[in-house]
Amino acid sequence: MKKITALVRNEFIKEFSKKSLLVILALVLALAAAFPFLSSHSWGGGDNSEYLERQLSWNEESIDTAKKTGDKAMLAYFEAERDALLIQKELEVVNYSDYRMDLINQYSALLQSQKAVEMASQGSLGGDSYLQLPPEAAGLNKEELKALAGQIGAKVERLLAVLRSGDPMQVANYHLEAQQAALQDNLNQQKTAEAAAKANPKDESLAREAEVAKKAAEMQRARVALYQYRVDHKIGYDEDDYRSASLQQMEQNLALQYESPLEEQQFLSAQKGGQFAANMSYKQYLENTEKAAQEAAEENQVLQYGLDNGTPPLYQSQKDPRTAAMNILNLGMLVSIVAVILGGSSIARDFSSGSIRLLLTRPVRRWKVYLGKYLTMVLVSAGLYLAMFLTMVLSAGLQLGFGGFASPVLAFAGGRVVSYNFWAYCLPRMAYAFIGILFTGSLAFCLSALTRNTAVSVALPIAANMGYALVFQLCLALRLYFVRFTPVPYMDMGSLMGPNAAYQNKMLLQNYGFQLDPLYGGIMMMAFVALFYLLGLWSFAKRDVTN
């Protein structure tokens, strides 16, 4: 043990005497320190004021064209669009993630509907037109169309007043009223569908329509509850407010939670069109839909618990220091590169320089020399990974406050919402993510022993680390779904623990009928680590030194 310790110490001294390695480590730590700042200031969309000006210019050109051609419908369409763009400019809505953007789009659509109804009441709206009549205009006479135009005009003025108020709560109330009106429409549709199904009990299609209408009404009722919660608790639309982000995420989850599955023929047709994996059966599709609905419901329970108890869920805001620190899971590639440089050059460099002969003349067995070099690579990589995390914690704490680290992490387990200490939650996931780094470093170390060529030992693992995502997507496109059993999708283990992991697995389940299993991936990757180590050890121990 003493000899191995001495070997590791000597390797440390040798590696850290290189200025190039020290520069790389300094750059990596500097990036780690800057990452919380960069991520917290890149949340949301950017300034699109130049694009807005270009839109206005294009719009004016279209208006001029309509005037020249005498196309009244085209003119009315682009005039409505221009008015909406001018309101956008007036209110300085230059970020397309702005909560007012949806209302501006509604404003444009209402203006177009109003102009369409007005032209229809005058008998000047042709069949092939830029403008489309709203559904409520169907079958109305000219007088009724005039009345409808007035009603839409009142909605336009109301919406414009809400936009110009600058009050997020007026916007919230406006949305709530719209959702309540939509709920009433859904309830009416449900009542009609259920009556038709009751009158024709043997008609399976009517029964299904009634079930779909019922689910739609249930989803809309849940959506109304979310908007009511926003209004009751005076929650605005600040992008840094986890409460607003939680409500938005919960609304998105409702679509999955209350999704009505396709009928078998609809599914098969969609499958032929490439919407679902070719190897997915209808039974699997139904199971996947049910699983996605369950996961969405569980996530909403977690988010609701966070709202009710004042506990910000992880990843809901980049202003949360926990979220900023957890971005360490996205930086594993940097550590992998350092591990590759260390592992790929460690043995190959000694052989090319001839120093390996001097090392092996000492009374130390080859397996100990190999182990000492391997442990050096592992310890430096692990130390750098931990140092990066601590640097990010310090940086996030200084920028966003250290108090945020005291907030627990919420999760759904055992049929209920549970909370974890942040450190107890974070460190195991970092350890899991390190498996991917260890895999890449071990591959480089093995190649270093097999080829004794530094360029090959470094280039191949880096290429694999950078190109695995492309290979994975290519295999999915070619329907080579066995790729999920290989190391390819598990190269970046941190991504399986990060904020996008759940969404990525949802998409894989929906489109290809499978999910990535972190437990399987971890076991498989560690098996490959052991294989790489043993293969490299065999080569190092058996091959002769020729230089």
Phi and psi in degrees as a GROMACS rama.xvg file:
@    title "Ramachandran Plot"
@    xaxis  label "Phi"
@    yaxis  label "Psi"
@TYPE xy
-63.3884  -38.7127  LYS-2
-66.0186  -40.4803  LYS-3
-64.6901  -41.9985  ILE-4
-61.4172  -41.9722  THR-5
-65.3353  -39.3487  ALA-6
-63.2609  -43.2969  LEU-7
-62.7146  -42.9212  VAL-8
-61.7117  -43.2355  ARG-9
-64.882  -39.5362  ASN-10
-64.5241  -39.4021  GLU-11
-60.4906  -46.9652  PHE-12
-60.9099  -42.4881  ILE-13
-64.9605  -45.3053  LYS-14
-69.7229  -42.7264  GLU-15
-81.1538  -1.32345  PHE-16
-83.5519  -9.42259  SER-17
-84.8062  122.65  LYS-18
-65.2784  -33.0546  LYS-19
-61.8455  -41.8872  SER-20
-66.5254  -40.7069  LEU-21
-63.4052  -38.5993  LEU-22
-64.6586  -44.1108  VAL-23
-61.3075  -45.8649  ILE-24
-62.0204  -40.7611  LEU-25
-64.4112  -40.9642  ALA-26
-65.6399  -41.369  LEU-27
-63.5122  -44.3551  VAL-28
-67.4369  -35.1398  LEU-29
-64.6645  -40.6309  ALA-30
-65.3023  -39.8116  LEU-31
-61.2488  -39.2212  ALA-32
-67.4876  -36.2536  ALA-33
-81.758  -22.8881  ALA-34
-59.834  -45.0986  PHE-35
-58.6318  -38.3258  PRO-36
-65.9801  -46.6085  PHE-37
-63.2157  -43.1768  LEU-38
-69.198  -36.7473  SER-39
-73.5081  -16.0385  SER-40
-108.932  10.9694  HIS-41
-120.476  12.8827  SER-42
-74.9376  130.292  TRP-43
89.4681  -178.21  GLY-44
-80.6077  168.838  GLY-45
-98.2408  -171.272  GLY-46
-79.3782  117.382  ASP-47
-111.792  29.2834  ASN-48
-62.61  -37.739  SER-49
-64.6708  -40.1953  GLU-50
-65.2135  -37.363  TYR-51
-60.8403  -42.6095  LEU-52
-64.023  -38.8248  GLU-53
-65.8572  -38.7018  ARG-54
-60.6467  -43.6352  GLN-55
-62.5253  -40.7969  LEU-56
-63.9723  -46.4915  SER-57
-61.1904  -38.8544  TRP-58
-64.0609  -43.1442  ASN-59
-63.4445  -37.9947  GLU-60
-62.4321  -39.6824  GLU-61
-67.035  -38.1682  SER-62
-63.444  -42.7069  ILE-63
-61.8347  -40.58  ASP-64
-63.3456  -42.7573  THR-65
-63.801  -38.5482  ALA-66
-64.9241  -40.8222  LYS-67
-67.0131  -38.5977  LYS-68
-84.2956  -15.1394  THR-69
75.7274  18.239  GLY-70
-82.7386  100.005  ASP-71
-66.5496  -38.4885  LYS-72
-65.3274  -43.5942  ALA-73
-61.4601  -42.5672  MET-74
-61.6702  -45.8876  LEU-75
-64.1878  -38.7093  ALA-76
-60.7282  -51.3534  TYR-77
-75.0014  -25.2059  PHE-78
-66.9922  -40.8958  GLU-79
-63.3507  -41.9887  ALA-80
-64.6059  -40.5685  GLU-81
-62.7147  -43.8124  ARG-82
-59.4997  -39.4634  ASP-83
-66.8262  -40.612  ALA-84
-64.9456  -36.8449  LEU-85
-66.9693  -37.367  LEU-86
-65.1187  -41.1471  ILE-87
-59.991  -42.2349  GLN-88
-67.7874  -43.116  LYS-89
-57.8829  -42.8783  GLU-90
-84.7927  -2.89374  LEU-91
59.166  43.5769  GLU-92
-88.7102  87.001  VAL-93
-106.491  1.39831  VAL-94
-113.416  119.907  ASN-95
-76.2122  -1.84849  TYR-96
-93.58  0.789089  SER-97
-59.2607  136.594  ASP-98
-63.6836  -19.6739  TYR-99
-81.807  -12.3637  ARG-100
-61.4697  -38.4492  MET-101
-62.8112  -40.1768  ASP-102
-68.4975  -35.7158  LEU-103
-64.166  -40.3996  ILE-104
-64.7457  -39.5584  ASN-105
-63.2073  -39.4924  GLN-106
-59.2299  -45.2748  TYR-107
-61.8486  -44.4887  SER-108
-64.9197  -39.6618  ALA-109
-65.5062  -42.0732  LEU-110
-59.8238  -43.3351  LEU-111
-65.3147  -40.1078  GLN-112
-63.9909  -42.4958  SER-113
-60.6136  -45.8537  GLN-114
-66.4544  -36.3051  LYS-115
-64.5  -44.0297  ALA-116
-65.5523  -42.1872  VAL-117
-60.1815  -44.7088  GLU-118
-66.8205  -36.72  MET-119
-65.2952  -37.5725  ALA-120
-66.6605  -22.8793  SER-121
-95.4782  -1.82804  GLN-122
72.4187  22.0987  GLY-123
-110.337  7.96509  SER-124
-96.4302  111.269  LEU-125
-77.5027  172.475  GLY-126
-71.431  -40.1952  GLY-127
-95.9612  91.6327  ASP-128
-136.819  153.673  SER-129
-63.1548  -31.5601  TYR-130
-93.8499  143.829  LEU-131
-121.958  135.879  GLN-132
-70.9384  140.463  LEU-133
-68.2223  156.781  PRO-134
-55.2425  -35.3422  PRO-135
-69.7183  -9.66072  GLU-136
-86.736  -7.13395  ALA-137
-62.8786  128.842  ALA-138
77.8149  6.67586  GLY-139
-85.803  146.923  LEU-140
-83.426  -179.679  ASN-141
-62.1908  -41.128  LYS-142
-66.591  -40.7589  GLU-143
-66.9818  -34.9014  GLU-144
-66.1443  -38.2145  LEU-145
-62.1655  -41.7511  LYS-146
-64.3684  -41.9449  ALA-147
-63.7813  -39.6198  LEU-148
-59.6725  -39.6019  ALA-149
-65.2013  -39.557  GLY-150
-64.8749  -42.2404  GLN-151
-66.7172  -37.2387  ILE-152
-60.6989  -38.975  GLY-153
-64.2894  -37.7775  ALA-154
-65.5761  -37.9468  LYS-155
-61.5284  -46.1286  VAL-156
-65.3861  -40.3278  GLU-157
-62.1874  -46.8049  ARG-158
-63.6684  -40.2718  LEU-159
-63.7417  -38.5813  LEU-160
-64.6876  -40.1891  ALA-161
-64.1678  -43.8635  VAL-162
-62.5877  -42.9177  LEU-163
-79.103  -11.8112  ARG-164
-65.7024  -30.7953  SER-165
69.9064  12.9923  GLY-166
-106.114  111.931  ASP-167
-58.4775  -31.1891  PRO-168
-72.2625  -30.1764  MET-169
-64.9546  -38.793  GLN-170
-62.256  -44.4041  VAL-171
-61.4841  -43.2708  ALA-172
-64.6444  -38.4287  ASN-173
-61.9933  -45.871  TYR-174
-61.8186  -41.9709  HIS-175
-59.6594  -46.0737  LEU-176
-60.2365  -41.2417  GLU-177
-64.3116  -40.8022  ALA-178
-69.0071  -36.572  GLN-179
-64.9669  -40.035  GLN-180
-64.6364  -39.9516  ALA-181
-65.0316  -36.2771  ALA-182
-62.8815  -42.4162  LEU-183
-61.8627  -40.2116  GLN-184
-62.6612  -41.8154  ASP-185
-63.3288  -41.3817  ASN-186
-64.5147  -39.0061  LEU-187
-65.1046  -41.9837  ASN-188
-64.6111  -39.267  GLN-189
-62.8717  -44.2729  GLN-190
-60.8332  -44.0891  LYS-191
-64.5963  -45.2341  THR-192
-65.1536  -41.0963  ALA-193
-67.6631  -35.6037  GLU-194
-65.7896  -41.646  ALA-195
-65.4515  -39.8801  ALA-196
-67.286  -36.9418  ALA-197
-68.1257  -36.2838  LYS-198
-73.4848  -23.3484  ALA-199
-130.147  71.1722  ASN-200
-62.2539  -20.7016  PRO-201
-88.4022  -8.42025  LYS-202
-86.9375  104.12  ASP-203
-66.8523  -32.7453  GLU-204
-65.6559  -38.2221  SER-205
-67.9638  -37.7207  LEU-206
-62.9142  -39.9356  ALA-207
-67.4056  -42.4668  ARG-208
-59.5202  -38.5587  GLU-209
-65.1514  -39.3596  ALA-210
-67.8378  -41.0502  GLU-211
-63.6974  -42.1691  VAL-212
-63.7055  -37.5782  ALA-213
-64.7536  -44.8042  LYS-214
-63.2847  -39.9123  LYS-215
-62.5284  -40.3572  ALA-216
-67.4606  -39.777  ALA-217
-63.3013  -42.9115  GLU-218
-63.7667  -42.894  MET-219
-67.0535  -35.6551  GLN-220
-62.5442  -41.7212  ARG-221
-66.0692  -37.4303  ALA-222
-64.8027  -42.2862  ARG-223
-60.2389  -38.846  VAL-224
-61.8905  -38.118  ALA-225
-65.4558  -43.7287  LEU-226
-68.3832  -34.8965  TYR-227
-65.5178  -39.0068  GLN-228
-62.6399  -41.9724  TYR-229
-60.0976  -44.7841  ARG-230
-67.9579  -46.7137  VAL-231
-62.4425  -36.0451  ASP-232
-100.53  8.55584  HIS-233
51.4094  52.8414  LYS-234
-97.2554  115.775  ILE-235
-79.7729  -150.335  GLY-236
-123.314  27.9661  TYR-237
-64.5848  125.411  ASP-238
-63.5073  -22.1851  GLU-239
-91.4902  -0.603179  ASP-240
-90.5517  112.618  ASP-241
-60.9141  -27.1578  TYR-242
-64.8269  -43.3949  ARG-243
-65.6183  -43.0706  SER-244
-62.6064  -38.3831  ALA-245
-64.5105  -44.745  SER-246
-62.8915  -39.9972  LEU-247
-65.3907  -41.4188  GLN-248
-66.8615  -38.6357  GLN-249
-63.4911  -39.0997  MET-250
-64.5662  -40.7968  GLU-251
-63.1817  -37.1351  GLN-252
-68.0159  -26.0103  ASN-253
-60.1822  -34.25  LEU-254
-61.6138  -36.3021  ALA-255
-78.25  -39.93  LEU-256
-63.6807  -36.7769  GLN-257
-111.217  18.7162  TYR-258
-64.6695  132.002  GLU-259
-90.3727  120.291  SER-260
-65.2328  153.668  PRO-261
-69.2827  153.502  LEU-262
-70.4565  162.985  GLU-263
-59.7637  -43.1801  GLU-264
-66.2131  -37.4537  GLN-265
-64.4623  -41.2065  GLN-266
-62.2331  -46.5198  PHE-267
-62.9116  -38.3982  LEU-268
-65.3314  -43.8187  SER-269
-65.8519  -34.3269  ALA-270
-65.7685  -40.4997  GLN-271
-63.3273  -31.5333  LYS-272
-79.607  0.743245  GLY-273
88.3504  8.67406  GLY-274
-73.851  -28.5304  GLN-275
-127.037  159.627  PHE-276
-61.7439  143.179  ALA-277
-64.8394  -27.9367  ALA-278
-90.3794  5.15571  ASN-279
-87.312  125.598  MET-280
-83.3254  165.168  SER-281
-64.4245  -36.2773  TYR-282
-61.9868  -44.2381  LYS-283
-61.8414  -40.0896  GLN-284
-59.2803  -45.7705  TYR-285
-63.0566  -41.221  LEU-286
-64.5406  -42.0512  GLU-287
-64.5145  -40.2057  ASN-288
-63.7931  -42.0101  THR-289
-65.8089  -40.5223  GLU-290
-65.0747  -42.6057  LYS-291
-63.1218  -39.732  ALA-292
-64.1876  -41.1408  ALA-293
-65.1102  -43.5424  GLN-294
-64.395  -38.385  GLU-295
-64.9559  -41.2919  ALA-296
-64.8865  -39.8376  ALA-297
-66.4066  -41.819  GLU-298
-63.0682  -39.0384  GLU-299
-65.7769  -33.3978  ASN-300
-64.1179  -41.0062  GLN-301
-63.3655  -46.3978  VAL-302
-64.7867  -39.6035  LEU-303
-65.5425  -39.5876  GLN-304
-60.8387  -42.4996  TYR-305
-62.3594  -39.0371  GLY-306
-65.5247  -45.8075  LEU-307
-70.61  -27.3879  ASP-308
-110.968  7.48815  ASN-309
64.4623  32.8912  GLY-310
-112.151  110.794  THR-311
-66.6652  121.763  PRO-312
-64.8734  149.396  PRO-313
-63.6862  142.969  LEU-314
73.7176  9.21594  TYR-315
-84.1078  -16.1542  GLN-316
-154.196  136.446  SER-317
-76.9793  -4.42732  GLN-318
-85.2178  -2.48868  LYS-319
-86.086  122.006  ASP-320
-62.4645  -27.9781  PRO-321
-63.4888  -44.8772  ARG-322
-62.9785  -43.3873  THR-323
-60.7754  -41.9241  ALA-324
-70.0505  -35.1153  ALA-325
-70.4745  -9.67919  MET-326
-63.7757  -6.93307  ASN-327
-56.9058  -29.0625  ILE-328
-66.6316  -19.6253  LEU-329
-91.7387  -3.25079  ASN-330
-111.918  14.9827  LEU-331
-60.5176  -30.2093  GLY-332
-60.6922  -35.7957  MET-333
-62.5661  -43.0934  LEU-334
-68.8869  -36.2211  VAL-335
-59.6596  -40.2799  SER-336
-63.1368  -42.947  ILE-337
-63.0414  -43.1207  VAL-338
-61.4596  -40.185  ALA-339
-64.9165  -43.7786  VAL-340
-60.9255  -43.7601  ILE-341
-67.9889  -49.9999  LEU-342
-69.5976  -39.7653  GLY-343
-71.5395  -25.1945  GLY-344
-101.304  -17.3092  SER-345
-56.5552  -55.4574  SER-346
-86.6904  -44.1243  ILE-347
-58.1921  -40.0054  ALA-348
-64.1346  -40.4221  ARG-349
-66.4996  -36.4642  ASP-350
-70.1011  -42.5784  PHE-351
-67.9487  -33.5955  SER-352
-84.5034  -16.7436  SER-353
87.2367  -2.48591  GLY-354
-69.4433  -17.7262  SER-355
-63.3579  -32.337  ILE-356
-63.7058  -42.7267  ARG-357
-64.5311  -38.9721  LEU-358
-66.0096  -40.0013  LEU-359
-79.8201  -12.2108  LEU-360
-76.6925  -15.4574  THR-361
-73.5867  156.392  ARG-362
-76.204  58.0591  PRO-363
-130.93  128.972  VAL-364
-68.1387  150.917  ARG-365
-60.6169  -36.715  ARG-366
-65.2472  -30.5354  TRP-367
-70.9565  -39.4904  LYS-368
-61.9658  -45.5933  VAL-369
-61.9854  -45.4779  TYR-370
-63.043  -40.662  LEU-371
-61.3596  -43.734  GLY-372
-66.6095  -40.1891  LYS-373
-65.9083  -44.4909  TYR-374
-61.6425  -34.7729  LEU-375
-61.7202  -45.9408  THR-376
-60.6835  -44.0486  MET-377
-65.8338  -46.3422  VAL-378
-67.656  -40.6789  LEU-379
-64.9067  -43.3993  VAL-380
-63.8157  -46.1532  SER-381
-64.7227  -40.8939  ALA-382
-63.499  -41.0493  GLY-383
-65.4287  -41.6679  LEU-384
-61.1561  -44.5705  TYR-385
-67.7669  -40.2618  LEU-386
-63.5435  -39.089  ALA-387
-61.8924  -44.0635  MET-388
-62.2778  -47.2801  PHE-389
-62.9646  -37.066  LEU-390
-63.8389  -42.0942  THR-391
-68.2745  -37.7881  MET-392
-60.9836  -46.8555  VAL-393
-62.8881  -46.0968  LEU-394
-63.3374  -45.3495  SER-395
-64.6634  -40.2351  ALA-396
-64.8621  -41.1638  GLY-397
-66.5201  -35.8289  LEU-398
-82.0199  -41.5546  GLN-399
-114.68  -5.46907  LEU-400
99.5347  131.947  GLY-401
-75.4698  -16.8728  PHE-402
-61.9883  -28.3216  GLY-403
-61.9224  -25.6799  GLY-404
-68.8721  -16.3103  PHE-405
-77.613  -17.9744  ALA-406
-68.7702  134.013  SER-407
-71.7831  163.075  PRO-408
-98.8024  126.924  VAL-409
-93.2283  143.981  LEU-410
-153.92  164.38  ALA-411
-105.669  120.247  PHE-412
-151.92  140.408  ALA-413
63.4353  29.6364  GLY-414
79.6186  12.7306  GLY-415
-152.944  167.453  ARG-416
-82.0839  128.225  VAL-417
-123.35  159.186  VAL-418
-121.529  144.052  SER-419
-123.135  146.846  TYR-420
-61.2414  136.899  ASN-421
-55.7805  -44.4854  PHE-422
-68.0057  -39.0398  TRP-423
-66.6545  -27.7891  ALA-424
-80.2673  -40.4633  TYR-425
-75.9701  -49.9199  CYS-426
-60.5011  -43.5991  LEU-427
-60.5929  -35.1351  PRO-428
-70.4749  -33.8301  ARG-429
-66.1132  -40.1499  MET-430
-62.814  -40.2958  ALA-431
-65.1628  -45.3562  TYR-432
-61.0066  -30.3001  ALA-433
-66.7635  -20.983  PHE-434
-58.6907  -41.3198  ILE-435
-62.6472  -39.6264  GLY-436
-64.9023  -43.1233  ILE-437
-63.8402  -37.7221  LEU-438
-60.6356  -49.7643  PHE-439
-65.9174  -43.6016  THR-440
-63.7546  -39.3895  GLY-441
-67.7096  -37.4596  SER-442
-61.0556  -45.4924  LEU-443
-63.0851  -41.0836  ALA-444
-64.777  -41.8477  PHE-445
-63.1549  -46.4719  CYS-446
-63.0381  -34.1627  LEU-447
-62.2366  -39.3595  SER-448
-75.1349  -36.0893  ALA-449
-75.8038  -46.726  LEU-450
-94.8802  -27.545  THR-451
57.6278  31.1453  ARG-452
-126.441  113.76  ASN-453
-63.4817  -42.7261  THR-454
-60.0544  -46.8959  ALA-455
-65.8005  -42.8898  VAL-456
-65.6101  -28.5545  SER-457
-91.6128  -43.4021  VAL-458
-66.5439  -45.883  ALA-459
-63.2272  -48.8127  LEU-460
-63.2184  -37.2826  PRO-461
-65.9568  -41.8788  ILE-462
-60.957  -42.1529  ALA-463
-64.3838  -39.852  ALA-464
-68.2099  -31.9947  ASN-465
-91.5718  -22.3224  MET-466
-107.187  0.825201  GLY-467
-62.0181  -37.9392  TYR-468
-63.8296  -40.9687  ALA-469
-64.9076  -42.7319  LEU-470
-61.8996  -41.8484  VAL-471
-61.6866  -47.0069  PHE-472
-65.0094  -37.015  GLN-473
-64.8041  -42.1114  LEU-474
-63.6639  -40.3205  CYS-475
-64.0732  -41.6179  LEU-476
-63.543  -34.438  ALA-477
-88.913  5.34836  LEU-478
62.0992  32.4717  ARG-479
-92.6084  70.8904  LEU-480
-72.7302  -10.6968  TYR-481
-64.7587  -11.7843  PHE-482
-58.2448  -23.9515  VAL-483
-67.7288  -14.7718  ARG-484
-95.1415  1.05173  PHE-485
-104.445  170.934  THR-486
-69.0749  -13.8172  PRO-487
-51.6232  -54.4244  VAL-488
-75.866  -4.91046  PRO-489
-108.157  10.8459  TYR-490
-59.8791  -40.3284  MET-491
-102.449  87.352  ASP-492
-66.1665  -26.261  MET-493
-63.1968  -33.5801  GLY-494
-64.9521  -24.0115  SER-495
-77.4391  -11.1662  LEU-496
-112.754  -6.9242  MET-497
-83.1098  -174.883  GLY-498
-68.0366  -23.5224  PRO-499
-96.6267  1.12899  ASN-500
-61.4401  -45.8665  ALA-501
-62.6112  -43.6818  ALA-502
-64.5871  -43.9438  TYR-503
-60.3504  -41.3723  GLN-504
-68.113  -34.036  ASN-505
-61.6918  -43.6625  LYS-506
-67.3975  -40.1982  MET-507
-63.1976  -41.8707  LEU-508
-65.4389  -42.6665  LEU-509
-69.9004  -42.2955  GLN-510
-93.5836  -27.6547  ASN-511
-127.14  -5.11339  TYR-512
79.595  15.9173  GLY-513
-147.721  163.969  PHE-514
-127.629  156.883  GLN-515
-80.9727  133.088  LEU-516
-101.885  109.243  ASP-517
-58.5327  -36.6527  PRO-518
-66.0192  -48.0842  LEU-519
-59.9211  -44.8532  TYR-520
-60.8108  -42.8178  GLY-521
-64.0032  -44.0541  GLY-522
-64.8763  -45.4726  ILE-523
-62.3761  -45.5568  MET-524
-65.5996  -37.0748  MET-525
-68.1332  -33.1225  MET-526
-63.9807  -40.3319  ALA-527
-67.3543  -36.9233  PHE-528
-58.6736  -45.7321  VAL-529
-63.2561  -41.49  ALA-530
-62.5487  -45.5379  LEU-531
-60.6902  -41.4351  PHE-532
-63.199  -48.6091  TYR-533
-66.5975  -39.4983  LEU-534
-64.4482  -44.3305  LEU-535
-64.7391  -39.9486  GLY-536
-62.8223  -42.9686  LEU-537
-59.3432  -46.3616  TRP-538
-63.9208  -41.4705  SER-539
-67.2878  -35.9665  PHE-540
-80.3414  -30.7149  ALA-541
-97.6993  -30.626  LYS-542
-77.3335  143.209  ARG-543
-79.5836  153.323  ASP-544
-87.2727  117.44  VAL-545
-103.645  -6.40941  THR-546
